[in-house]
Each structure stands twice: as C-alpha cells, then as structure tokens.
Amino acid sequence: MIGRIKIFYVIEGISMTSVRLKHFITTPIFYANGPPHIGHLYTALLADVLNRWKLLKDGDVNLNNSLFTTGTDEHGLKIQQTATTAGCDPQRYCDDISDKFKDLFRAFGIQPNDFIRTTETRHKEVVRHVWKELDKRGLIQRGKHEGWYSTVDECFYTNDEVKKLDGQTSTVSKITGSVVEWVQEENYVFPLFKYLGAVRNWLSNCDVIRPKVYFPEALQQASVERGLSLSRDRKRVTWGIAVPNDESQTIYVWFDALVNYLTVSGVFSNKKRSTWPPTCQIVGKDILKFHAVIWPAFLIALDLPLPKRIFVHSHWLVDGVKMSKSVGNVVDPFTASKSLSEEGLRYFLLRQGTPQNDANFTMLKAVSVINTDLINNVGNLLQRSTVEKLNPSQTYPAFHLDSFRNNLLELGEPLIESISCLTEVYEEQFDELMIYKALELLMDVMRQANGFFQFYEPWKELDVSSLLYICYEVLRICGILLQPVVPHYADHLLNRLVRDKRKRTRYFGTPLGERSSPFMNRIVCIANEL
C-alpha cells in the first residue's frame, strides 16, 4: 500500500486516458412558449458539463473541433396562440423568450458554441432544403391524415396512446396528459413505417440509448407502424415555415425543430465547418419518441449517419408534484439562485438529478446539499488547512515518507488509496453522465479527508508538512474534477492552492494563492420565494 504514495509524485493534473476526438453535443431546442424553468436548466447543464468534461480530458483540444449547441424552437400553433393571448406579435414574443434563455445560460455559466433559433434565416433555408431533398426522393406525398392531435404537445397520437377521462368528455394523451382532439386534414405525409425496421436495428445493435432503462420504450415506439404528418393547414397554423411550392401548408413544427441539428452542423451549408453525426444528444424523456424514432428515420431517408448516443433524463418534481403553471409550482432558476447562488443551484441539480428517475426539488433539500457538500465538506477543509497558523510560509508543503509512516499511516494510507482510485471511477460515471454518482464518490473522499485532518489534530503537531500535503492533494484533485460541475467554485479552490494557474500540476514549494473570503457562504436564508 505504501507504494501508492508515489502517485502524488507522478500525477500531472489528473491521470486520464486522453483521446482527441471531435465531439458534437446537443440539447433539444427549448420551446419558446414560456420562460425557462429548472427543467430546462438541468438539460442545458448536462450538456455543458459533458462539454467541459470532454475539454478537461482532452487538455488543449482545438475548440474548432468541438461543437455544443442549444437554442429555441419558435414556431407552431401553441406559440401562435400564446402570443395572441399576450397581445403581441409572435416574432416579438419569441425574441423576448429567446433572450430569457440566453440570459439563463450566461447566468449559470453554460457556454454553447452555437445558439440556434428556428426563426433565423439560416435555419429556414436548411429546413426548405431538407424538405426538397425528401420530396425529390419521393418520400413526401400529399393526402388525407387523421388522428388525435395535441396542440400542447404539437403532435398526433395513435388510438392506443390516448384515453378518455372518467366522467368527462375530454380525451387525453396517456404519455403527457395533454388534451387531444380528433383532426382530419389534407396535408403532406412522410412514410415513417418504411424506416422503422432500420430504426429498430440501430437501437438494438448500436447501444445508443442511455440510461438503458429507456431502451425498451424507444424500441416499443419504433414498433408502432404509422405515417407521419409533415404539415398543417396554413389557415390553422400561420406561424411557421411554409411548405416549398405550397403556401397553403405550414411545415410541421417537429420537422422544423429536429432539422436544427443539421443547421448548426453545417452539413447542408457552404461553411467550412461540418460536424456530423452528433456524438451525444441530450433529451428529456417526454421527447424520446421524436429523437429515437422520428429523427433517425429522417436521417436514414437522407442517407446521413445516425447519432452515436441519445442520453435521456427524467423530470424534476417540486415538493413531489409535477411542475405546472396551473398548480403554480414552476421553479424560476433566477429566483431560486437569489438564495442558493448560481453555482449552488448548478451543483444541486447535478448532484440530485437522477436521469433514470424523476428528481425532487425542495428549497430545504437544496440548502442542505449545498451547505453539506460545498461549504462543510470541501470549503471547510480548504479554510482549515490553509490558515497561517498551520502553514506560516503559505507554500505548498513537501511530503516526507518517513514522517508519514511513523505518524499518519493508520488513516493516511486508506485516504491515499481512495484518492488514487477516485479519478478512474469518477471518469467511468462521468462518461455515462451519471453525474450524481460521480459527485457522491468525490464527496466520500472529501469526508474521508476531513476525518483524516480532524483525527491527527495538526494544530498540536510540530511537523505537519506531510499531513497538509495529503490534504492539499485531495483538495487539488477534487478541485480539478469539480471544474465541469461548478467551474467558478473549483477555480477559487485551485487558485488558493496554487497561485499560478500554469503550475497547478507542478506545485512543490510554490506559493499558495492569496487568502480570500470563501467563494460561497453558508446559506441561512431559505425563504420559499419561488
């Protein structure tokens, strides 16, 4: 076990497998029928964290070889109706909502390379191009289409996907609970059923769906034989892109929305940058069908490679109840961050978000998690171990093997074993976007380090160099691992340990950073002003 100590002498940053791969990460574009809530924030955070993680692992990766995109979906009947109710022009309404999403991303440190809006000219051109390409291949036919349509969900449902409410005349979607109506229209149809076999083969053989708990649902959706309506009567839906060469029809909003990934990739433009296919597409479970069935069917029809991975996440409840405007429990991230801070809320959502199960947001829980992990666990050890009383020279201390063996072996050896193994197991969880599991592993090591520090009572020892060295190494490695999750908090931690950022991996005897007030203070205000 003593041999494990040498890891502290050979670590250069973090020992990870560095693979230089082009990556293309997407969020769904967010529907602009209302301001963002914590569910939108969580989706965007997953993509941002994955992008930051890739860059951390790749080191000096060329940013031009990576792409992280998000944006707003701005067409459709629902937005048309919402804007009318608000008494404003749909474009102006979308401008306002889109700006709110941009403000959200800036406030919470989310850094996409591209923010796409479906009302942009560049996107409309690609939508028309894709439509014409499918039409040229004989895959778009005009005819009568009928089915159960939800204005809220902007999609048709089959008879098996709807139900009548007991004692009521309304029919609703079994999937979302949204009210549906029977619609018969003359529009354009895509033969989705022709591609379902290929889609099922892709789903089954390419290990594309994560977490795997969502695979059966994706496969089931790919087994429902159906055609797909690609347009709506323009008398009914005026806010959208008109079908090429037929001004009487508006292109279906989901066709319009899914094409955004082609727009930002540059596949059908003259830009020098062309990145395809996406390496990871992050979606909520409510839109799995569109991304795991309809989207790949379009790509197969266009002879384009399919996404490498679709990562699906569950929803956020609030005090155990689904968020709803009618219930009045929608959590505004800007309001929540006034008490929790932006980095605090960012951490809580990633720490508590469980992609395979709905997660629960409460202010009391958020305060507890942030205080316990970031203030008590990490911040406490940083503050206590860097005080001048223990480290008068304010330099990164040296490690003395003999002193360690004689004085610190009992708890020091298990701690070294834990921190030595952390990067590998942390990486395994992070690569699968099981962020909450990775953070639990990290916080376990931090709790172990706090116990180590407290047990040996360094304020009573004459030679604390080896003890502080071990504590600083734990903090340094955990700080690096926390960078994708809470970048500003992690930067504050690392700046305290090593003054010069260029020397974060060559630190022996280097000065500590300047002592400053804690980056994040304990949260004492838990006013429920959401």
C-alpha positions in Angstrom: 0.0 0.0 0.0 2.9 2.4 0.8 3.8 2.2 -2.9 0.5 4.1 -3.6 2.1 7.2 -2.1 4.1 7.7 -5.2 1.0 8.7 -7.1 1.4 12.1 -5.7 4.8 12.5 -7.3 3.6 11.4 -10.8 0.2 13.0 -11.2 0.3 15.6 -13.9 -3.1 17.2 -13.5 -5.2 14.0 -13.4 -4.1 10.7 -14.9 -6.8 10.0 -17.5 -6.8 8.5 -21.0 -6.6 11.5 -23.3 -8.4 10.8 -26.6 -8.6 13.6 -29.1 -12.0 13.1 -30.7 -14.2 15.6 -32.4 -17.4 15.8 -30.3 -20.8 17.3 -31.1 -23.1 17.7 -28.2 -26.7 19.0 -28.4 -29.6 19.9 -26.2 -33.1 19.9 -27.7 -34.0 23.4 -28.7 -36.4 24.7 -26.0 -39.9 25.6 -26.9 -40.4 29.3 -26.7 -43.9 29.3 -25.2 -42.8 30.5 -21.8 -39.7 31.4 -19.7 -37.2 28.8 -18.7 -37.6 26.7 -15.5 -35.2 24.4 -13.7 -36.0 21.5 -16.0 -34.7 23.5 -18.9 -31.6 24.5 -16.8 -30.9 20.8 -15.9 -31.0 19.7 -19.6 -28.6 22.5 -20.5 -26.3 21.8 -17.6 -25.9 18.2 -18.6 -24.7 19.2 -22.0 -22.5 22.0 -20.6 -20.9 19.6 -18.1 -20.3 16.9 -20.7 -18.7 19.5 -23.0 -16.5 20.8 -20.2 -15.6 17.3 -19.2 -14.5 16.4 -22.8 -12.3 19.5 -22.9 -10.8 18.8 -19.5 -9.9 15.2 -20.6 -8.6 16.3 -24.0 -6.4 19.1 -22.5 -5.6 21.6 -25.2 -8.2 20.4 -27.6 -8.9 22.7 -30.6 -12.2 24.3 -29.8 -12.9 24.4 -33.6 -13.1 20.6 -33.5 -15.9 20.5 -30.9 -19.4 21.7 -31.0 -22.0 22.2 -28.2 -25.3 23.6 -29.4 -28.6 24.7 -27.9 -31.4 27.2 -28.8 -35.1 27.9 -29.0 -37.9 26.3 -31.0 -40.1 29.2 -32.1 -42.8 28.1 -34.5 -46.1 26.3 -34.1 -49.7 26.7 -33.1 -49.0 26.8 -29.4 -46.7 29.8 -29.7 -49.1 31.4 -32.2 -51.9 31.1 -29.6 -49.7 32.2 -26.7 -48.5 35.3 -28.5 -52.1 36.2 -29.4 -53.2 35.8 -25.8 -50.3 38.0 -24.7 -51.4 40.6 -27.2 -48.1 40.8 -29.2 -46.6 39.7 -32.5 -45.3 36.1 -32.4 -41.8 37.2 -33.5 -41.5 39.8 -30.8 -42.8 37.3 -28.3 -40.2 34.7 -29.4 -37.4 37.4 -29.2 -38.3 38.0 -25.6 -38.4 34.3 -24.6 -35.2 33.5 -26.5 -33.4 36.3 -24.7 -34.5 34.9 -21.4 -32.9 31.5 -22.3 -29.7 33.3 -23.3 -29.7 35.2 -20.0 -30.2 31.9 -18.2 -27.2 30.3 -19.9 -25.0 33.3 -19.2 -26.0 33.5 -15.6 -25.3 29.8 -15.0 -22.1 29.5 -16.9 -23.5 27.5 -19.8 -21.2 28.0 -22.8 -22.6 26.7 -26.1 -20.7 27.3 -29.3 -24.0 28.0 -31.1 -27.4 29.1 -30.1 -29.9 28.4 -32.9 -33.3 30.0 -33.3 -35.8 28.4 -35.7 -36.9 31.8 -36.9 -33.4 32.5 -38.2 -32.9 32.7 -42.0 -30.0 30.2 -42.0 -32.3 27.6 -40.3 -35.3 28.2 -42.6 -33.0 27.7 -45.6 -31.9 24.3 -44.3 -35.5 23.2 -43.5 -36.6 24.0 -47.0 -33.5 22.2 -48.4 -34.2 19.0 -46.4 -37.9 19.1 -47.4 -37.0 19.4 -51.1 -34.5 16.6 -50.7 -37.0 14.2 -49.2 -39.6 15.3 -51.8 -37.1 14.7 -54.6 -36.7 11.1 -53.3 -40.4 10.6 -53.5 -40.8 10.5 -49.7 -43.3 13.3 -49.2 -46.9 12.7 -50.5 -50.0 14.8 -50.2 -53.0 13.1 -48.8 -55.6 13.0 -46.0 -54.3 12.5 -42.5 -56.3 11.9 -39.4 -55.6 11.2 -35.8 -55.7 12.5 -32.2 -53.8 15.8 -32.2 -52.5 17.7 -29.1 -51.9 21.4 -29.6 -49.8 21.5 -26.4 -47.5 18.6 -27.5 -47.7 19.7 -31.2 -48.1 16.0 -32.3 -50.5 13.3 -33.3 -51.2 10.3 -31.1 -52.5 6.8 -32.1 -55.7 5.3 -30.6 -53.5 3.2 -28.3 -51.8 6.4 -27.0 -54.9 8.2 -25.8 -57.6 7.6 -23.2 -60.9 9.1 -22.2 -61.0 10.7 -18.7 -63.5 9.1 -16.3 -66.7 11.0 -16.2 -65.5 13.6 -18.7 -65.9 14.1 -22.4 -62.2 15.0 -22.9 -59.7 12.6 -24.4 -56.0 12.9 -23.3 -52.6 11.6 -24.2 -51.6 8.7 -22.0 -48.0 9.9 -22.3 -48.3 13.6 -21.3 -51.9 14.0 -20.1 -52.5 16.8 -22.6 -56.0 17.1 -24.1 -56.2 15.9 -27.7 -58.8 16.4 -30.4 -59.7 14.3 -33.5 -58.3 16.1 -36.5 -58.8 15.3 -40.2 -56.7 17.3 -42.6 -55.3 17.4 -46.1 -51.5 17.6 -45.6 -48.2 16.1 -46.5 -47.2 12.7 -45.1 -43.8 11.0 -44.6 -43.8 7.2 -44.8 -42.3 6.6 -41.3 -43.3 3.0 -41.3 -40.8 2.3 -44.1 -37.9 3.1 -41.9 -38.9 1.6 -38.6 -37.1 -1.7 -39.2 -33.8 0.2 -39.8 -34.5 2.3 -36.7 -35.1 -0.8 -34.5 -31.9 -2.3 -35.8 -30.0 0.9 -34.9 -31.5 1.0 -31.5 -30.8 -2.7 -30.8 -27.3 -3.0 -32.2 -25.6 0.3 -31.7 -26.1 0.6 -27.9 -27.3 4.2 -28.5 -29.8 4.8 -25.7 -28.6 5.8 -22.2 -29.5 5.2 -19.5 -30.5 1.7 -20.7 -33.7 1.8 -18.8 -35.2 3.9 -21.6 -34.3 1.4 -24.4 -37.5 -0.7 -24.1 -39.7 2.4 -24.5 -37.7 3.6 -27.5 -37.9 0.1 -29.1 -41.7 0.0 -28.4 -42.2 3.4 -30.0 -40.2 2.2 -33.1 -42.7 -0.7 -33.4 -45.8 1.4 -33.9 -46.5 1.4 -37.6 -47.6 4.8 -38.8 -47.2 7.5 -41.3 -46.1 10.9 -40.1 -47.9 14.2 -41.0 -45.3 16.7 -42.1 -47.5 19.8 -42.4 -50.6 21.6 -41.1 -53.2 23.6 -42.9 -51.8 27.2 -43.0 -55.3 28.6 -42.2 -54.9 26.9 -38.9 -51.2 27.3 -38.3 -49.8 30.6 -39.8 -46.7 30.9 -37.5 -44.2 28.6 -39.2 -42.3 27.9 -42.4 -44.5 27.5 -45.5 -44.1 24.3 -47.4 -41.9 24.9 -50.5 -44.2 25.5 -53.6 -47.4 25.2 -51.5 -48.2 28.3 -49.5 -51.4 26.6 -48.2 -49.4 24.3 -45.8 -47.1 25.0 -42.9 -44.2 22.6 -42.2 -44.8 20.5 -39.1 -43.1 22.1 -36.1 -41.3 18.9 -35.0 -39.8 18.5 -38.5 -38.7 22.1 -38.3 -37.3 21.7 -34.8 -35.3 18.4 -35.5 -33.6 19.9 -38.5 -31.9 22.4 -36.2 -29.2 19.8 -35.6 -28.4 19.8 -39.3 -28.5 23.6 -39.4 -25.9 24.0 -36.7 -23.7 21.2 -38.0 -23.1 22.9 -41.3 -23.9 19.7 -43.3 -26.1 21.5 -45.8 -24.3 24.9 -45.8 -21.2 26.2 -47.5 -19.4 26.7 -44.2 -16.0 25.2 -43.8 -17.1 23.6 -40.5 -19.1 20.5 -40.9 -19.6 18.2 -37.9 -21.6 15.1 -38.2 -23.0 13.0 -36.7 -23.8 14.2 -33.1 -21.8 12.3 -30.5 -24.3 12.8 -27.8 -27.9 14.2 -27.9 -29.4 15.1 -24.6 -33.2 15.0 -24.3 -35.9 14.8 -21.8 -37.9 11.5 -21.5 -41.0 13.2 -22.9 -39.4 13.7 -26.3 -37.8 10.3 -26.6 -40.0 9.3 -29.5 -39.0 12.2 -31.6 -35.3 11.7 -31.1 -35.1 7.9 -31.0 -37.7 7.1 -33.8 -38.7 10.0 -36.0 -35.3 11.8 -36.1 -33.3 8.7 -37.1 -35.9 7.9 -39.7 -35.4 11.3 -41.3 -31.6 10.8 -41.3 -31.8 7.3 -42.8 -34.1 8.7 -45.6 -31.4 11.4 -46.2 -28.5 8.8 -46.2 -26.9 10.5 -43.2 -25.1 8.8 -40.3 -27.1 8.4 -37.1 -26.2 9.9 -33.7 -23.7 8.0 -31.6 -25.7 8.4 -28.4 -29.0 9.7 -27.1 -28.9 10.5 -23.4 -32.4 10.6 -21.8 -33.2 12.2 -18.5 -36.3 12.3 -16.3 -38.1 15.3 -15.0 -38.0 17.5 -11.9 -40.8 17.5 -9.4 -41.3 20.3 -6.9 -42.1 19.1 -3.4 -43.1 15.8 -5.0 -45.5 17.4 -7.5 -45.1 17.8 -11.3 -44.3 21.4 -12.3 -47.3 23.1 -13.7 -48.4 26.7 -14.4 -51.9 25.8 -13.2 -50.6 24.5 -9.9 -48.2 27.5 -9.6 -45.1 25.5 -8.6 -42.8 26.2 -11.6 -39.4 27.0 -10.2 -37.8 30.0 -11.8 -34.0 29.5 -11.7 -33.3 33.2 -11.4 -35.5 33.4 -8.3 -34.0 30.2 -6.7 -30.5 31.4 -7.3 -31.1 34.5 -5.2 -31.0 32.2 -2.2 -28.9 29.4 -3.5 -26.4 31.3 -5.8 -25.9 30.3 -9.4 -23.1 27.9 -8.7 -25.1 26.4 -5.7 -28.2 25.7 -7.8 -26.0 24.4 -10.6 -24.4 22.0 -8.1 -27.7 20.9 -6.5 -29.3 20.0 -9.8 -26.3 17.9 -11.0 -25.9 16.4 -7.5 -29.5 15.4 -7.1 -30.6 14.9 -10.7 -31.1 11.1 -11.4 -31.6 10.6 -15.1 -33.4 7.3 -14.8 -35.9 8.6 -12.2 -37.8 11.8 -11.5 -35.9 14.0 -9.1 -37.4 16.2 -6.4 -36.7 19.9 -5.8 -37.3 21.5 -2.4 -35.6 24.6 -1.1 -34.8 22.8 2.2 -33.1 20.0 0.4 -31.2 22.3 -1.9 -29.9 24.3 1.1 -28.9 21.2 2.9 -27.0 19.6 0.0 -25.1 22.8 -0.9 -24.1 23.5 2.7 -23.1 20.0 3.4 -21.0 19.4 0.3 -19.6 22.7 -0.8 -19.4 24.5 2.5 -18.9 21.9 5.2 -17.1 19.2 3.2 -14.9 21.0 0.7 -14.8 24.6 1.9 -14.2 23.6 5.5 -11.1 21.6 4.7 -9.7 24.3 2.5 -10.2 27.0 5.0 -8.8 25.0 8.0 -5.8 23.5 6.2 -4.5 26.8 4.7 -4.5 29.0 7.7 -1.2 30.7 8.5 -1.0 29.1 11.9 -0.6 25.7 10.3 1.2 26.9 7.2 3.2 30.0 8.1 5.2 30.1 4.9 2.0 29.8 2.8 3.6 27.4 0.4 2.7 24.0 -1.0 4.3 21.7 1.6 6.6 18.7 0.9 5.8 15.1 1.6 8.1 13.1 3.9 7.7 9.4 3.6 9.3 8.5 7.0 7.2 11.0 8.8 4.1 9.6 7.1 4.9 6.0 8.1 5.6 6.9 11.7 2.7 9.3 12.3 0.0 9.2 9.7 -0.2 5.6 8.4 -3.4 4.5 10.1 -5.8 6.9 8.3 -3.4 8.2 5.7 -2.9 5.0 3.8 -6.7 4.4 3.2 -7.1 8.1 2.2 -4.2 7.8 -0.3 -5.8 4.6 -1.7 -9.2 6.4 -2.1 -7.8 9.5 -3.8 -5.6 7.3 -6.1 -8.7 5.4 -7.3 -11.0 8.3 -7.5 -10.2 9.6 -10.9 -10.8 6.3 -12.6 -14.2 5.6 -11.0 -15.2 9.2 -11.3 -14.4 9.1 -15.0 -16.4 6.0 -15.5 -19.5 7.6 -14.0 -19.0 11.0 -15.8 -18.5 9.4 -19.2 -22.0 7.9 -18.7 -23.3 11.2 -17.5 -24.2 9.7 -14.1 -23.0 13.0 -12.6 -24.8 12.4 -9.3 -22.9 9.1 -8.8 -19.5 10.7 -9.6 -20.2 13.5 -7.1 -21.1 11.1 -4.4 -17.8 9.3 -4.9 -15.9 12.6 -4.7 -17.7 13.7 -1.6 -17.0 10.4 0.1 -13.3 11.0 -0.4 -13.7 14.6 0.9 -15.4 13.3 4.0 -12.6 10.8 4.5 -10.0 13.7 4.1 -11.9 15.8 6.7 -11.8 12.8 9.1 -8.1 12.4 8.5 -7.4 16.1 9.2 -9.5 16.1 12.4 -8.1 12.8 13.7 -4.5 13.9 13.6 -5.1 17.4 15.1 -2.4 19.1 13.1 -2.6 22.2 15.3 -0.9 20.0 18.0 1.9 18.7 15.8 5.3 20.2 15.2 5.7 18.7 11.7 2.5 19.0 9.7 4.1 19.1 6.3 3.1 15.6 5.2 -0.4 15.9 6.6 -1.0 19.2 4.8 0.5 17.8 1.6 -2.0 15.0 1.6 -4.9 17.3 2.4 -3.9 19.8 -0.4 -3.5 16.9 -2.9 -7.0 15.7 -2.1 -8.4 19.2 -2.5 -6.4 19.8 -5.7 -7.6 16.6 -7.4 -11.2 17.1 -6.2 -11.0 20.7 -7.4 -9.9 19.6 -10.9 -12.7 17.0 -11.0 -15.2 19.6 -9.9 -14.3 22.1 -12.7 -17.0 20.9 -15.1 -19.7 21.0 -12.4 -19.0 24.2 -10.5 -16.3 26.0 -12.6 -16.1 29.2 -10.6 -16.1 27.4 -7.2 -13.4 25.0 -8.4 -11.3 27.8 -9.8 -11.5 29.6 -6.5 -10.4 26.4 -4.7 -7.5 25.8 -7.1 -6.4 29.4 -7.1 -6.0 29.2 -3.3 -3.8 26.1 -3.5 -1.6 27.2 -6.4 -1.2 30.9 -7.2 0.0 30.4 -10.8 -2.6 28.5 -12.9 0.2 27.3 -15.2 1.8 25.5 -12.2 -1.3 23.6 -11.0 0.5 20.3 -11.9 4.0 21.4 -10.7 3.4 22.8 -7.3 6.1 21.6 -4.8 7.2 24.5 -2.8 5.2 27.0 -4.8 3.3 29.8 -3.1 -0.3 29.3 -2.2 -2.8 31.7 -3.7 -3.8 34.7 -1.8 -6.1 34.1 1.2 -9.6 35.5 0.5 -13.1 35.2 1.8 -14.9 32.0 0.9 -16.3 31.9 -2.6 -19.6 30.5 -1.3 -21.0 31.3 2.1 -23.2 29.1 4.2 -26.9 29.5 3.1 -29.0 30.6 6.0 -31.9 32.2 4.1 -34.4 29.5 3.0 -37.3 31.8 2.2 -39.6 29.9 -0.1 -39.9 32.7 -2.7 -40.2 30.5 -5.8 
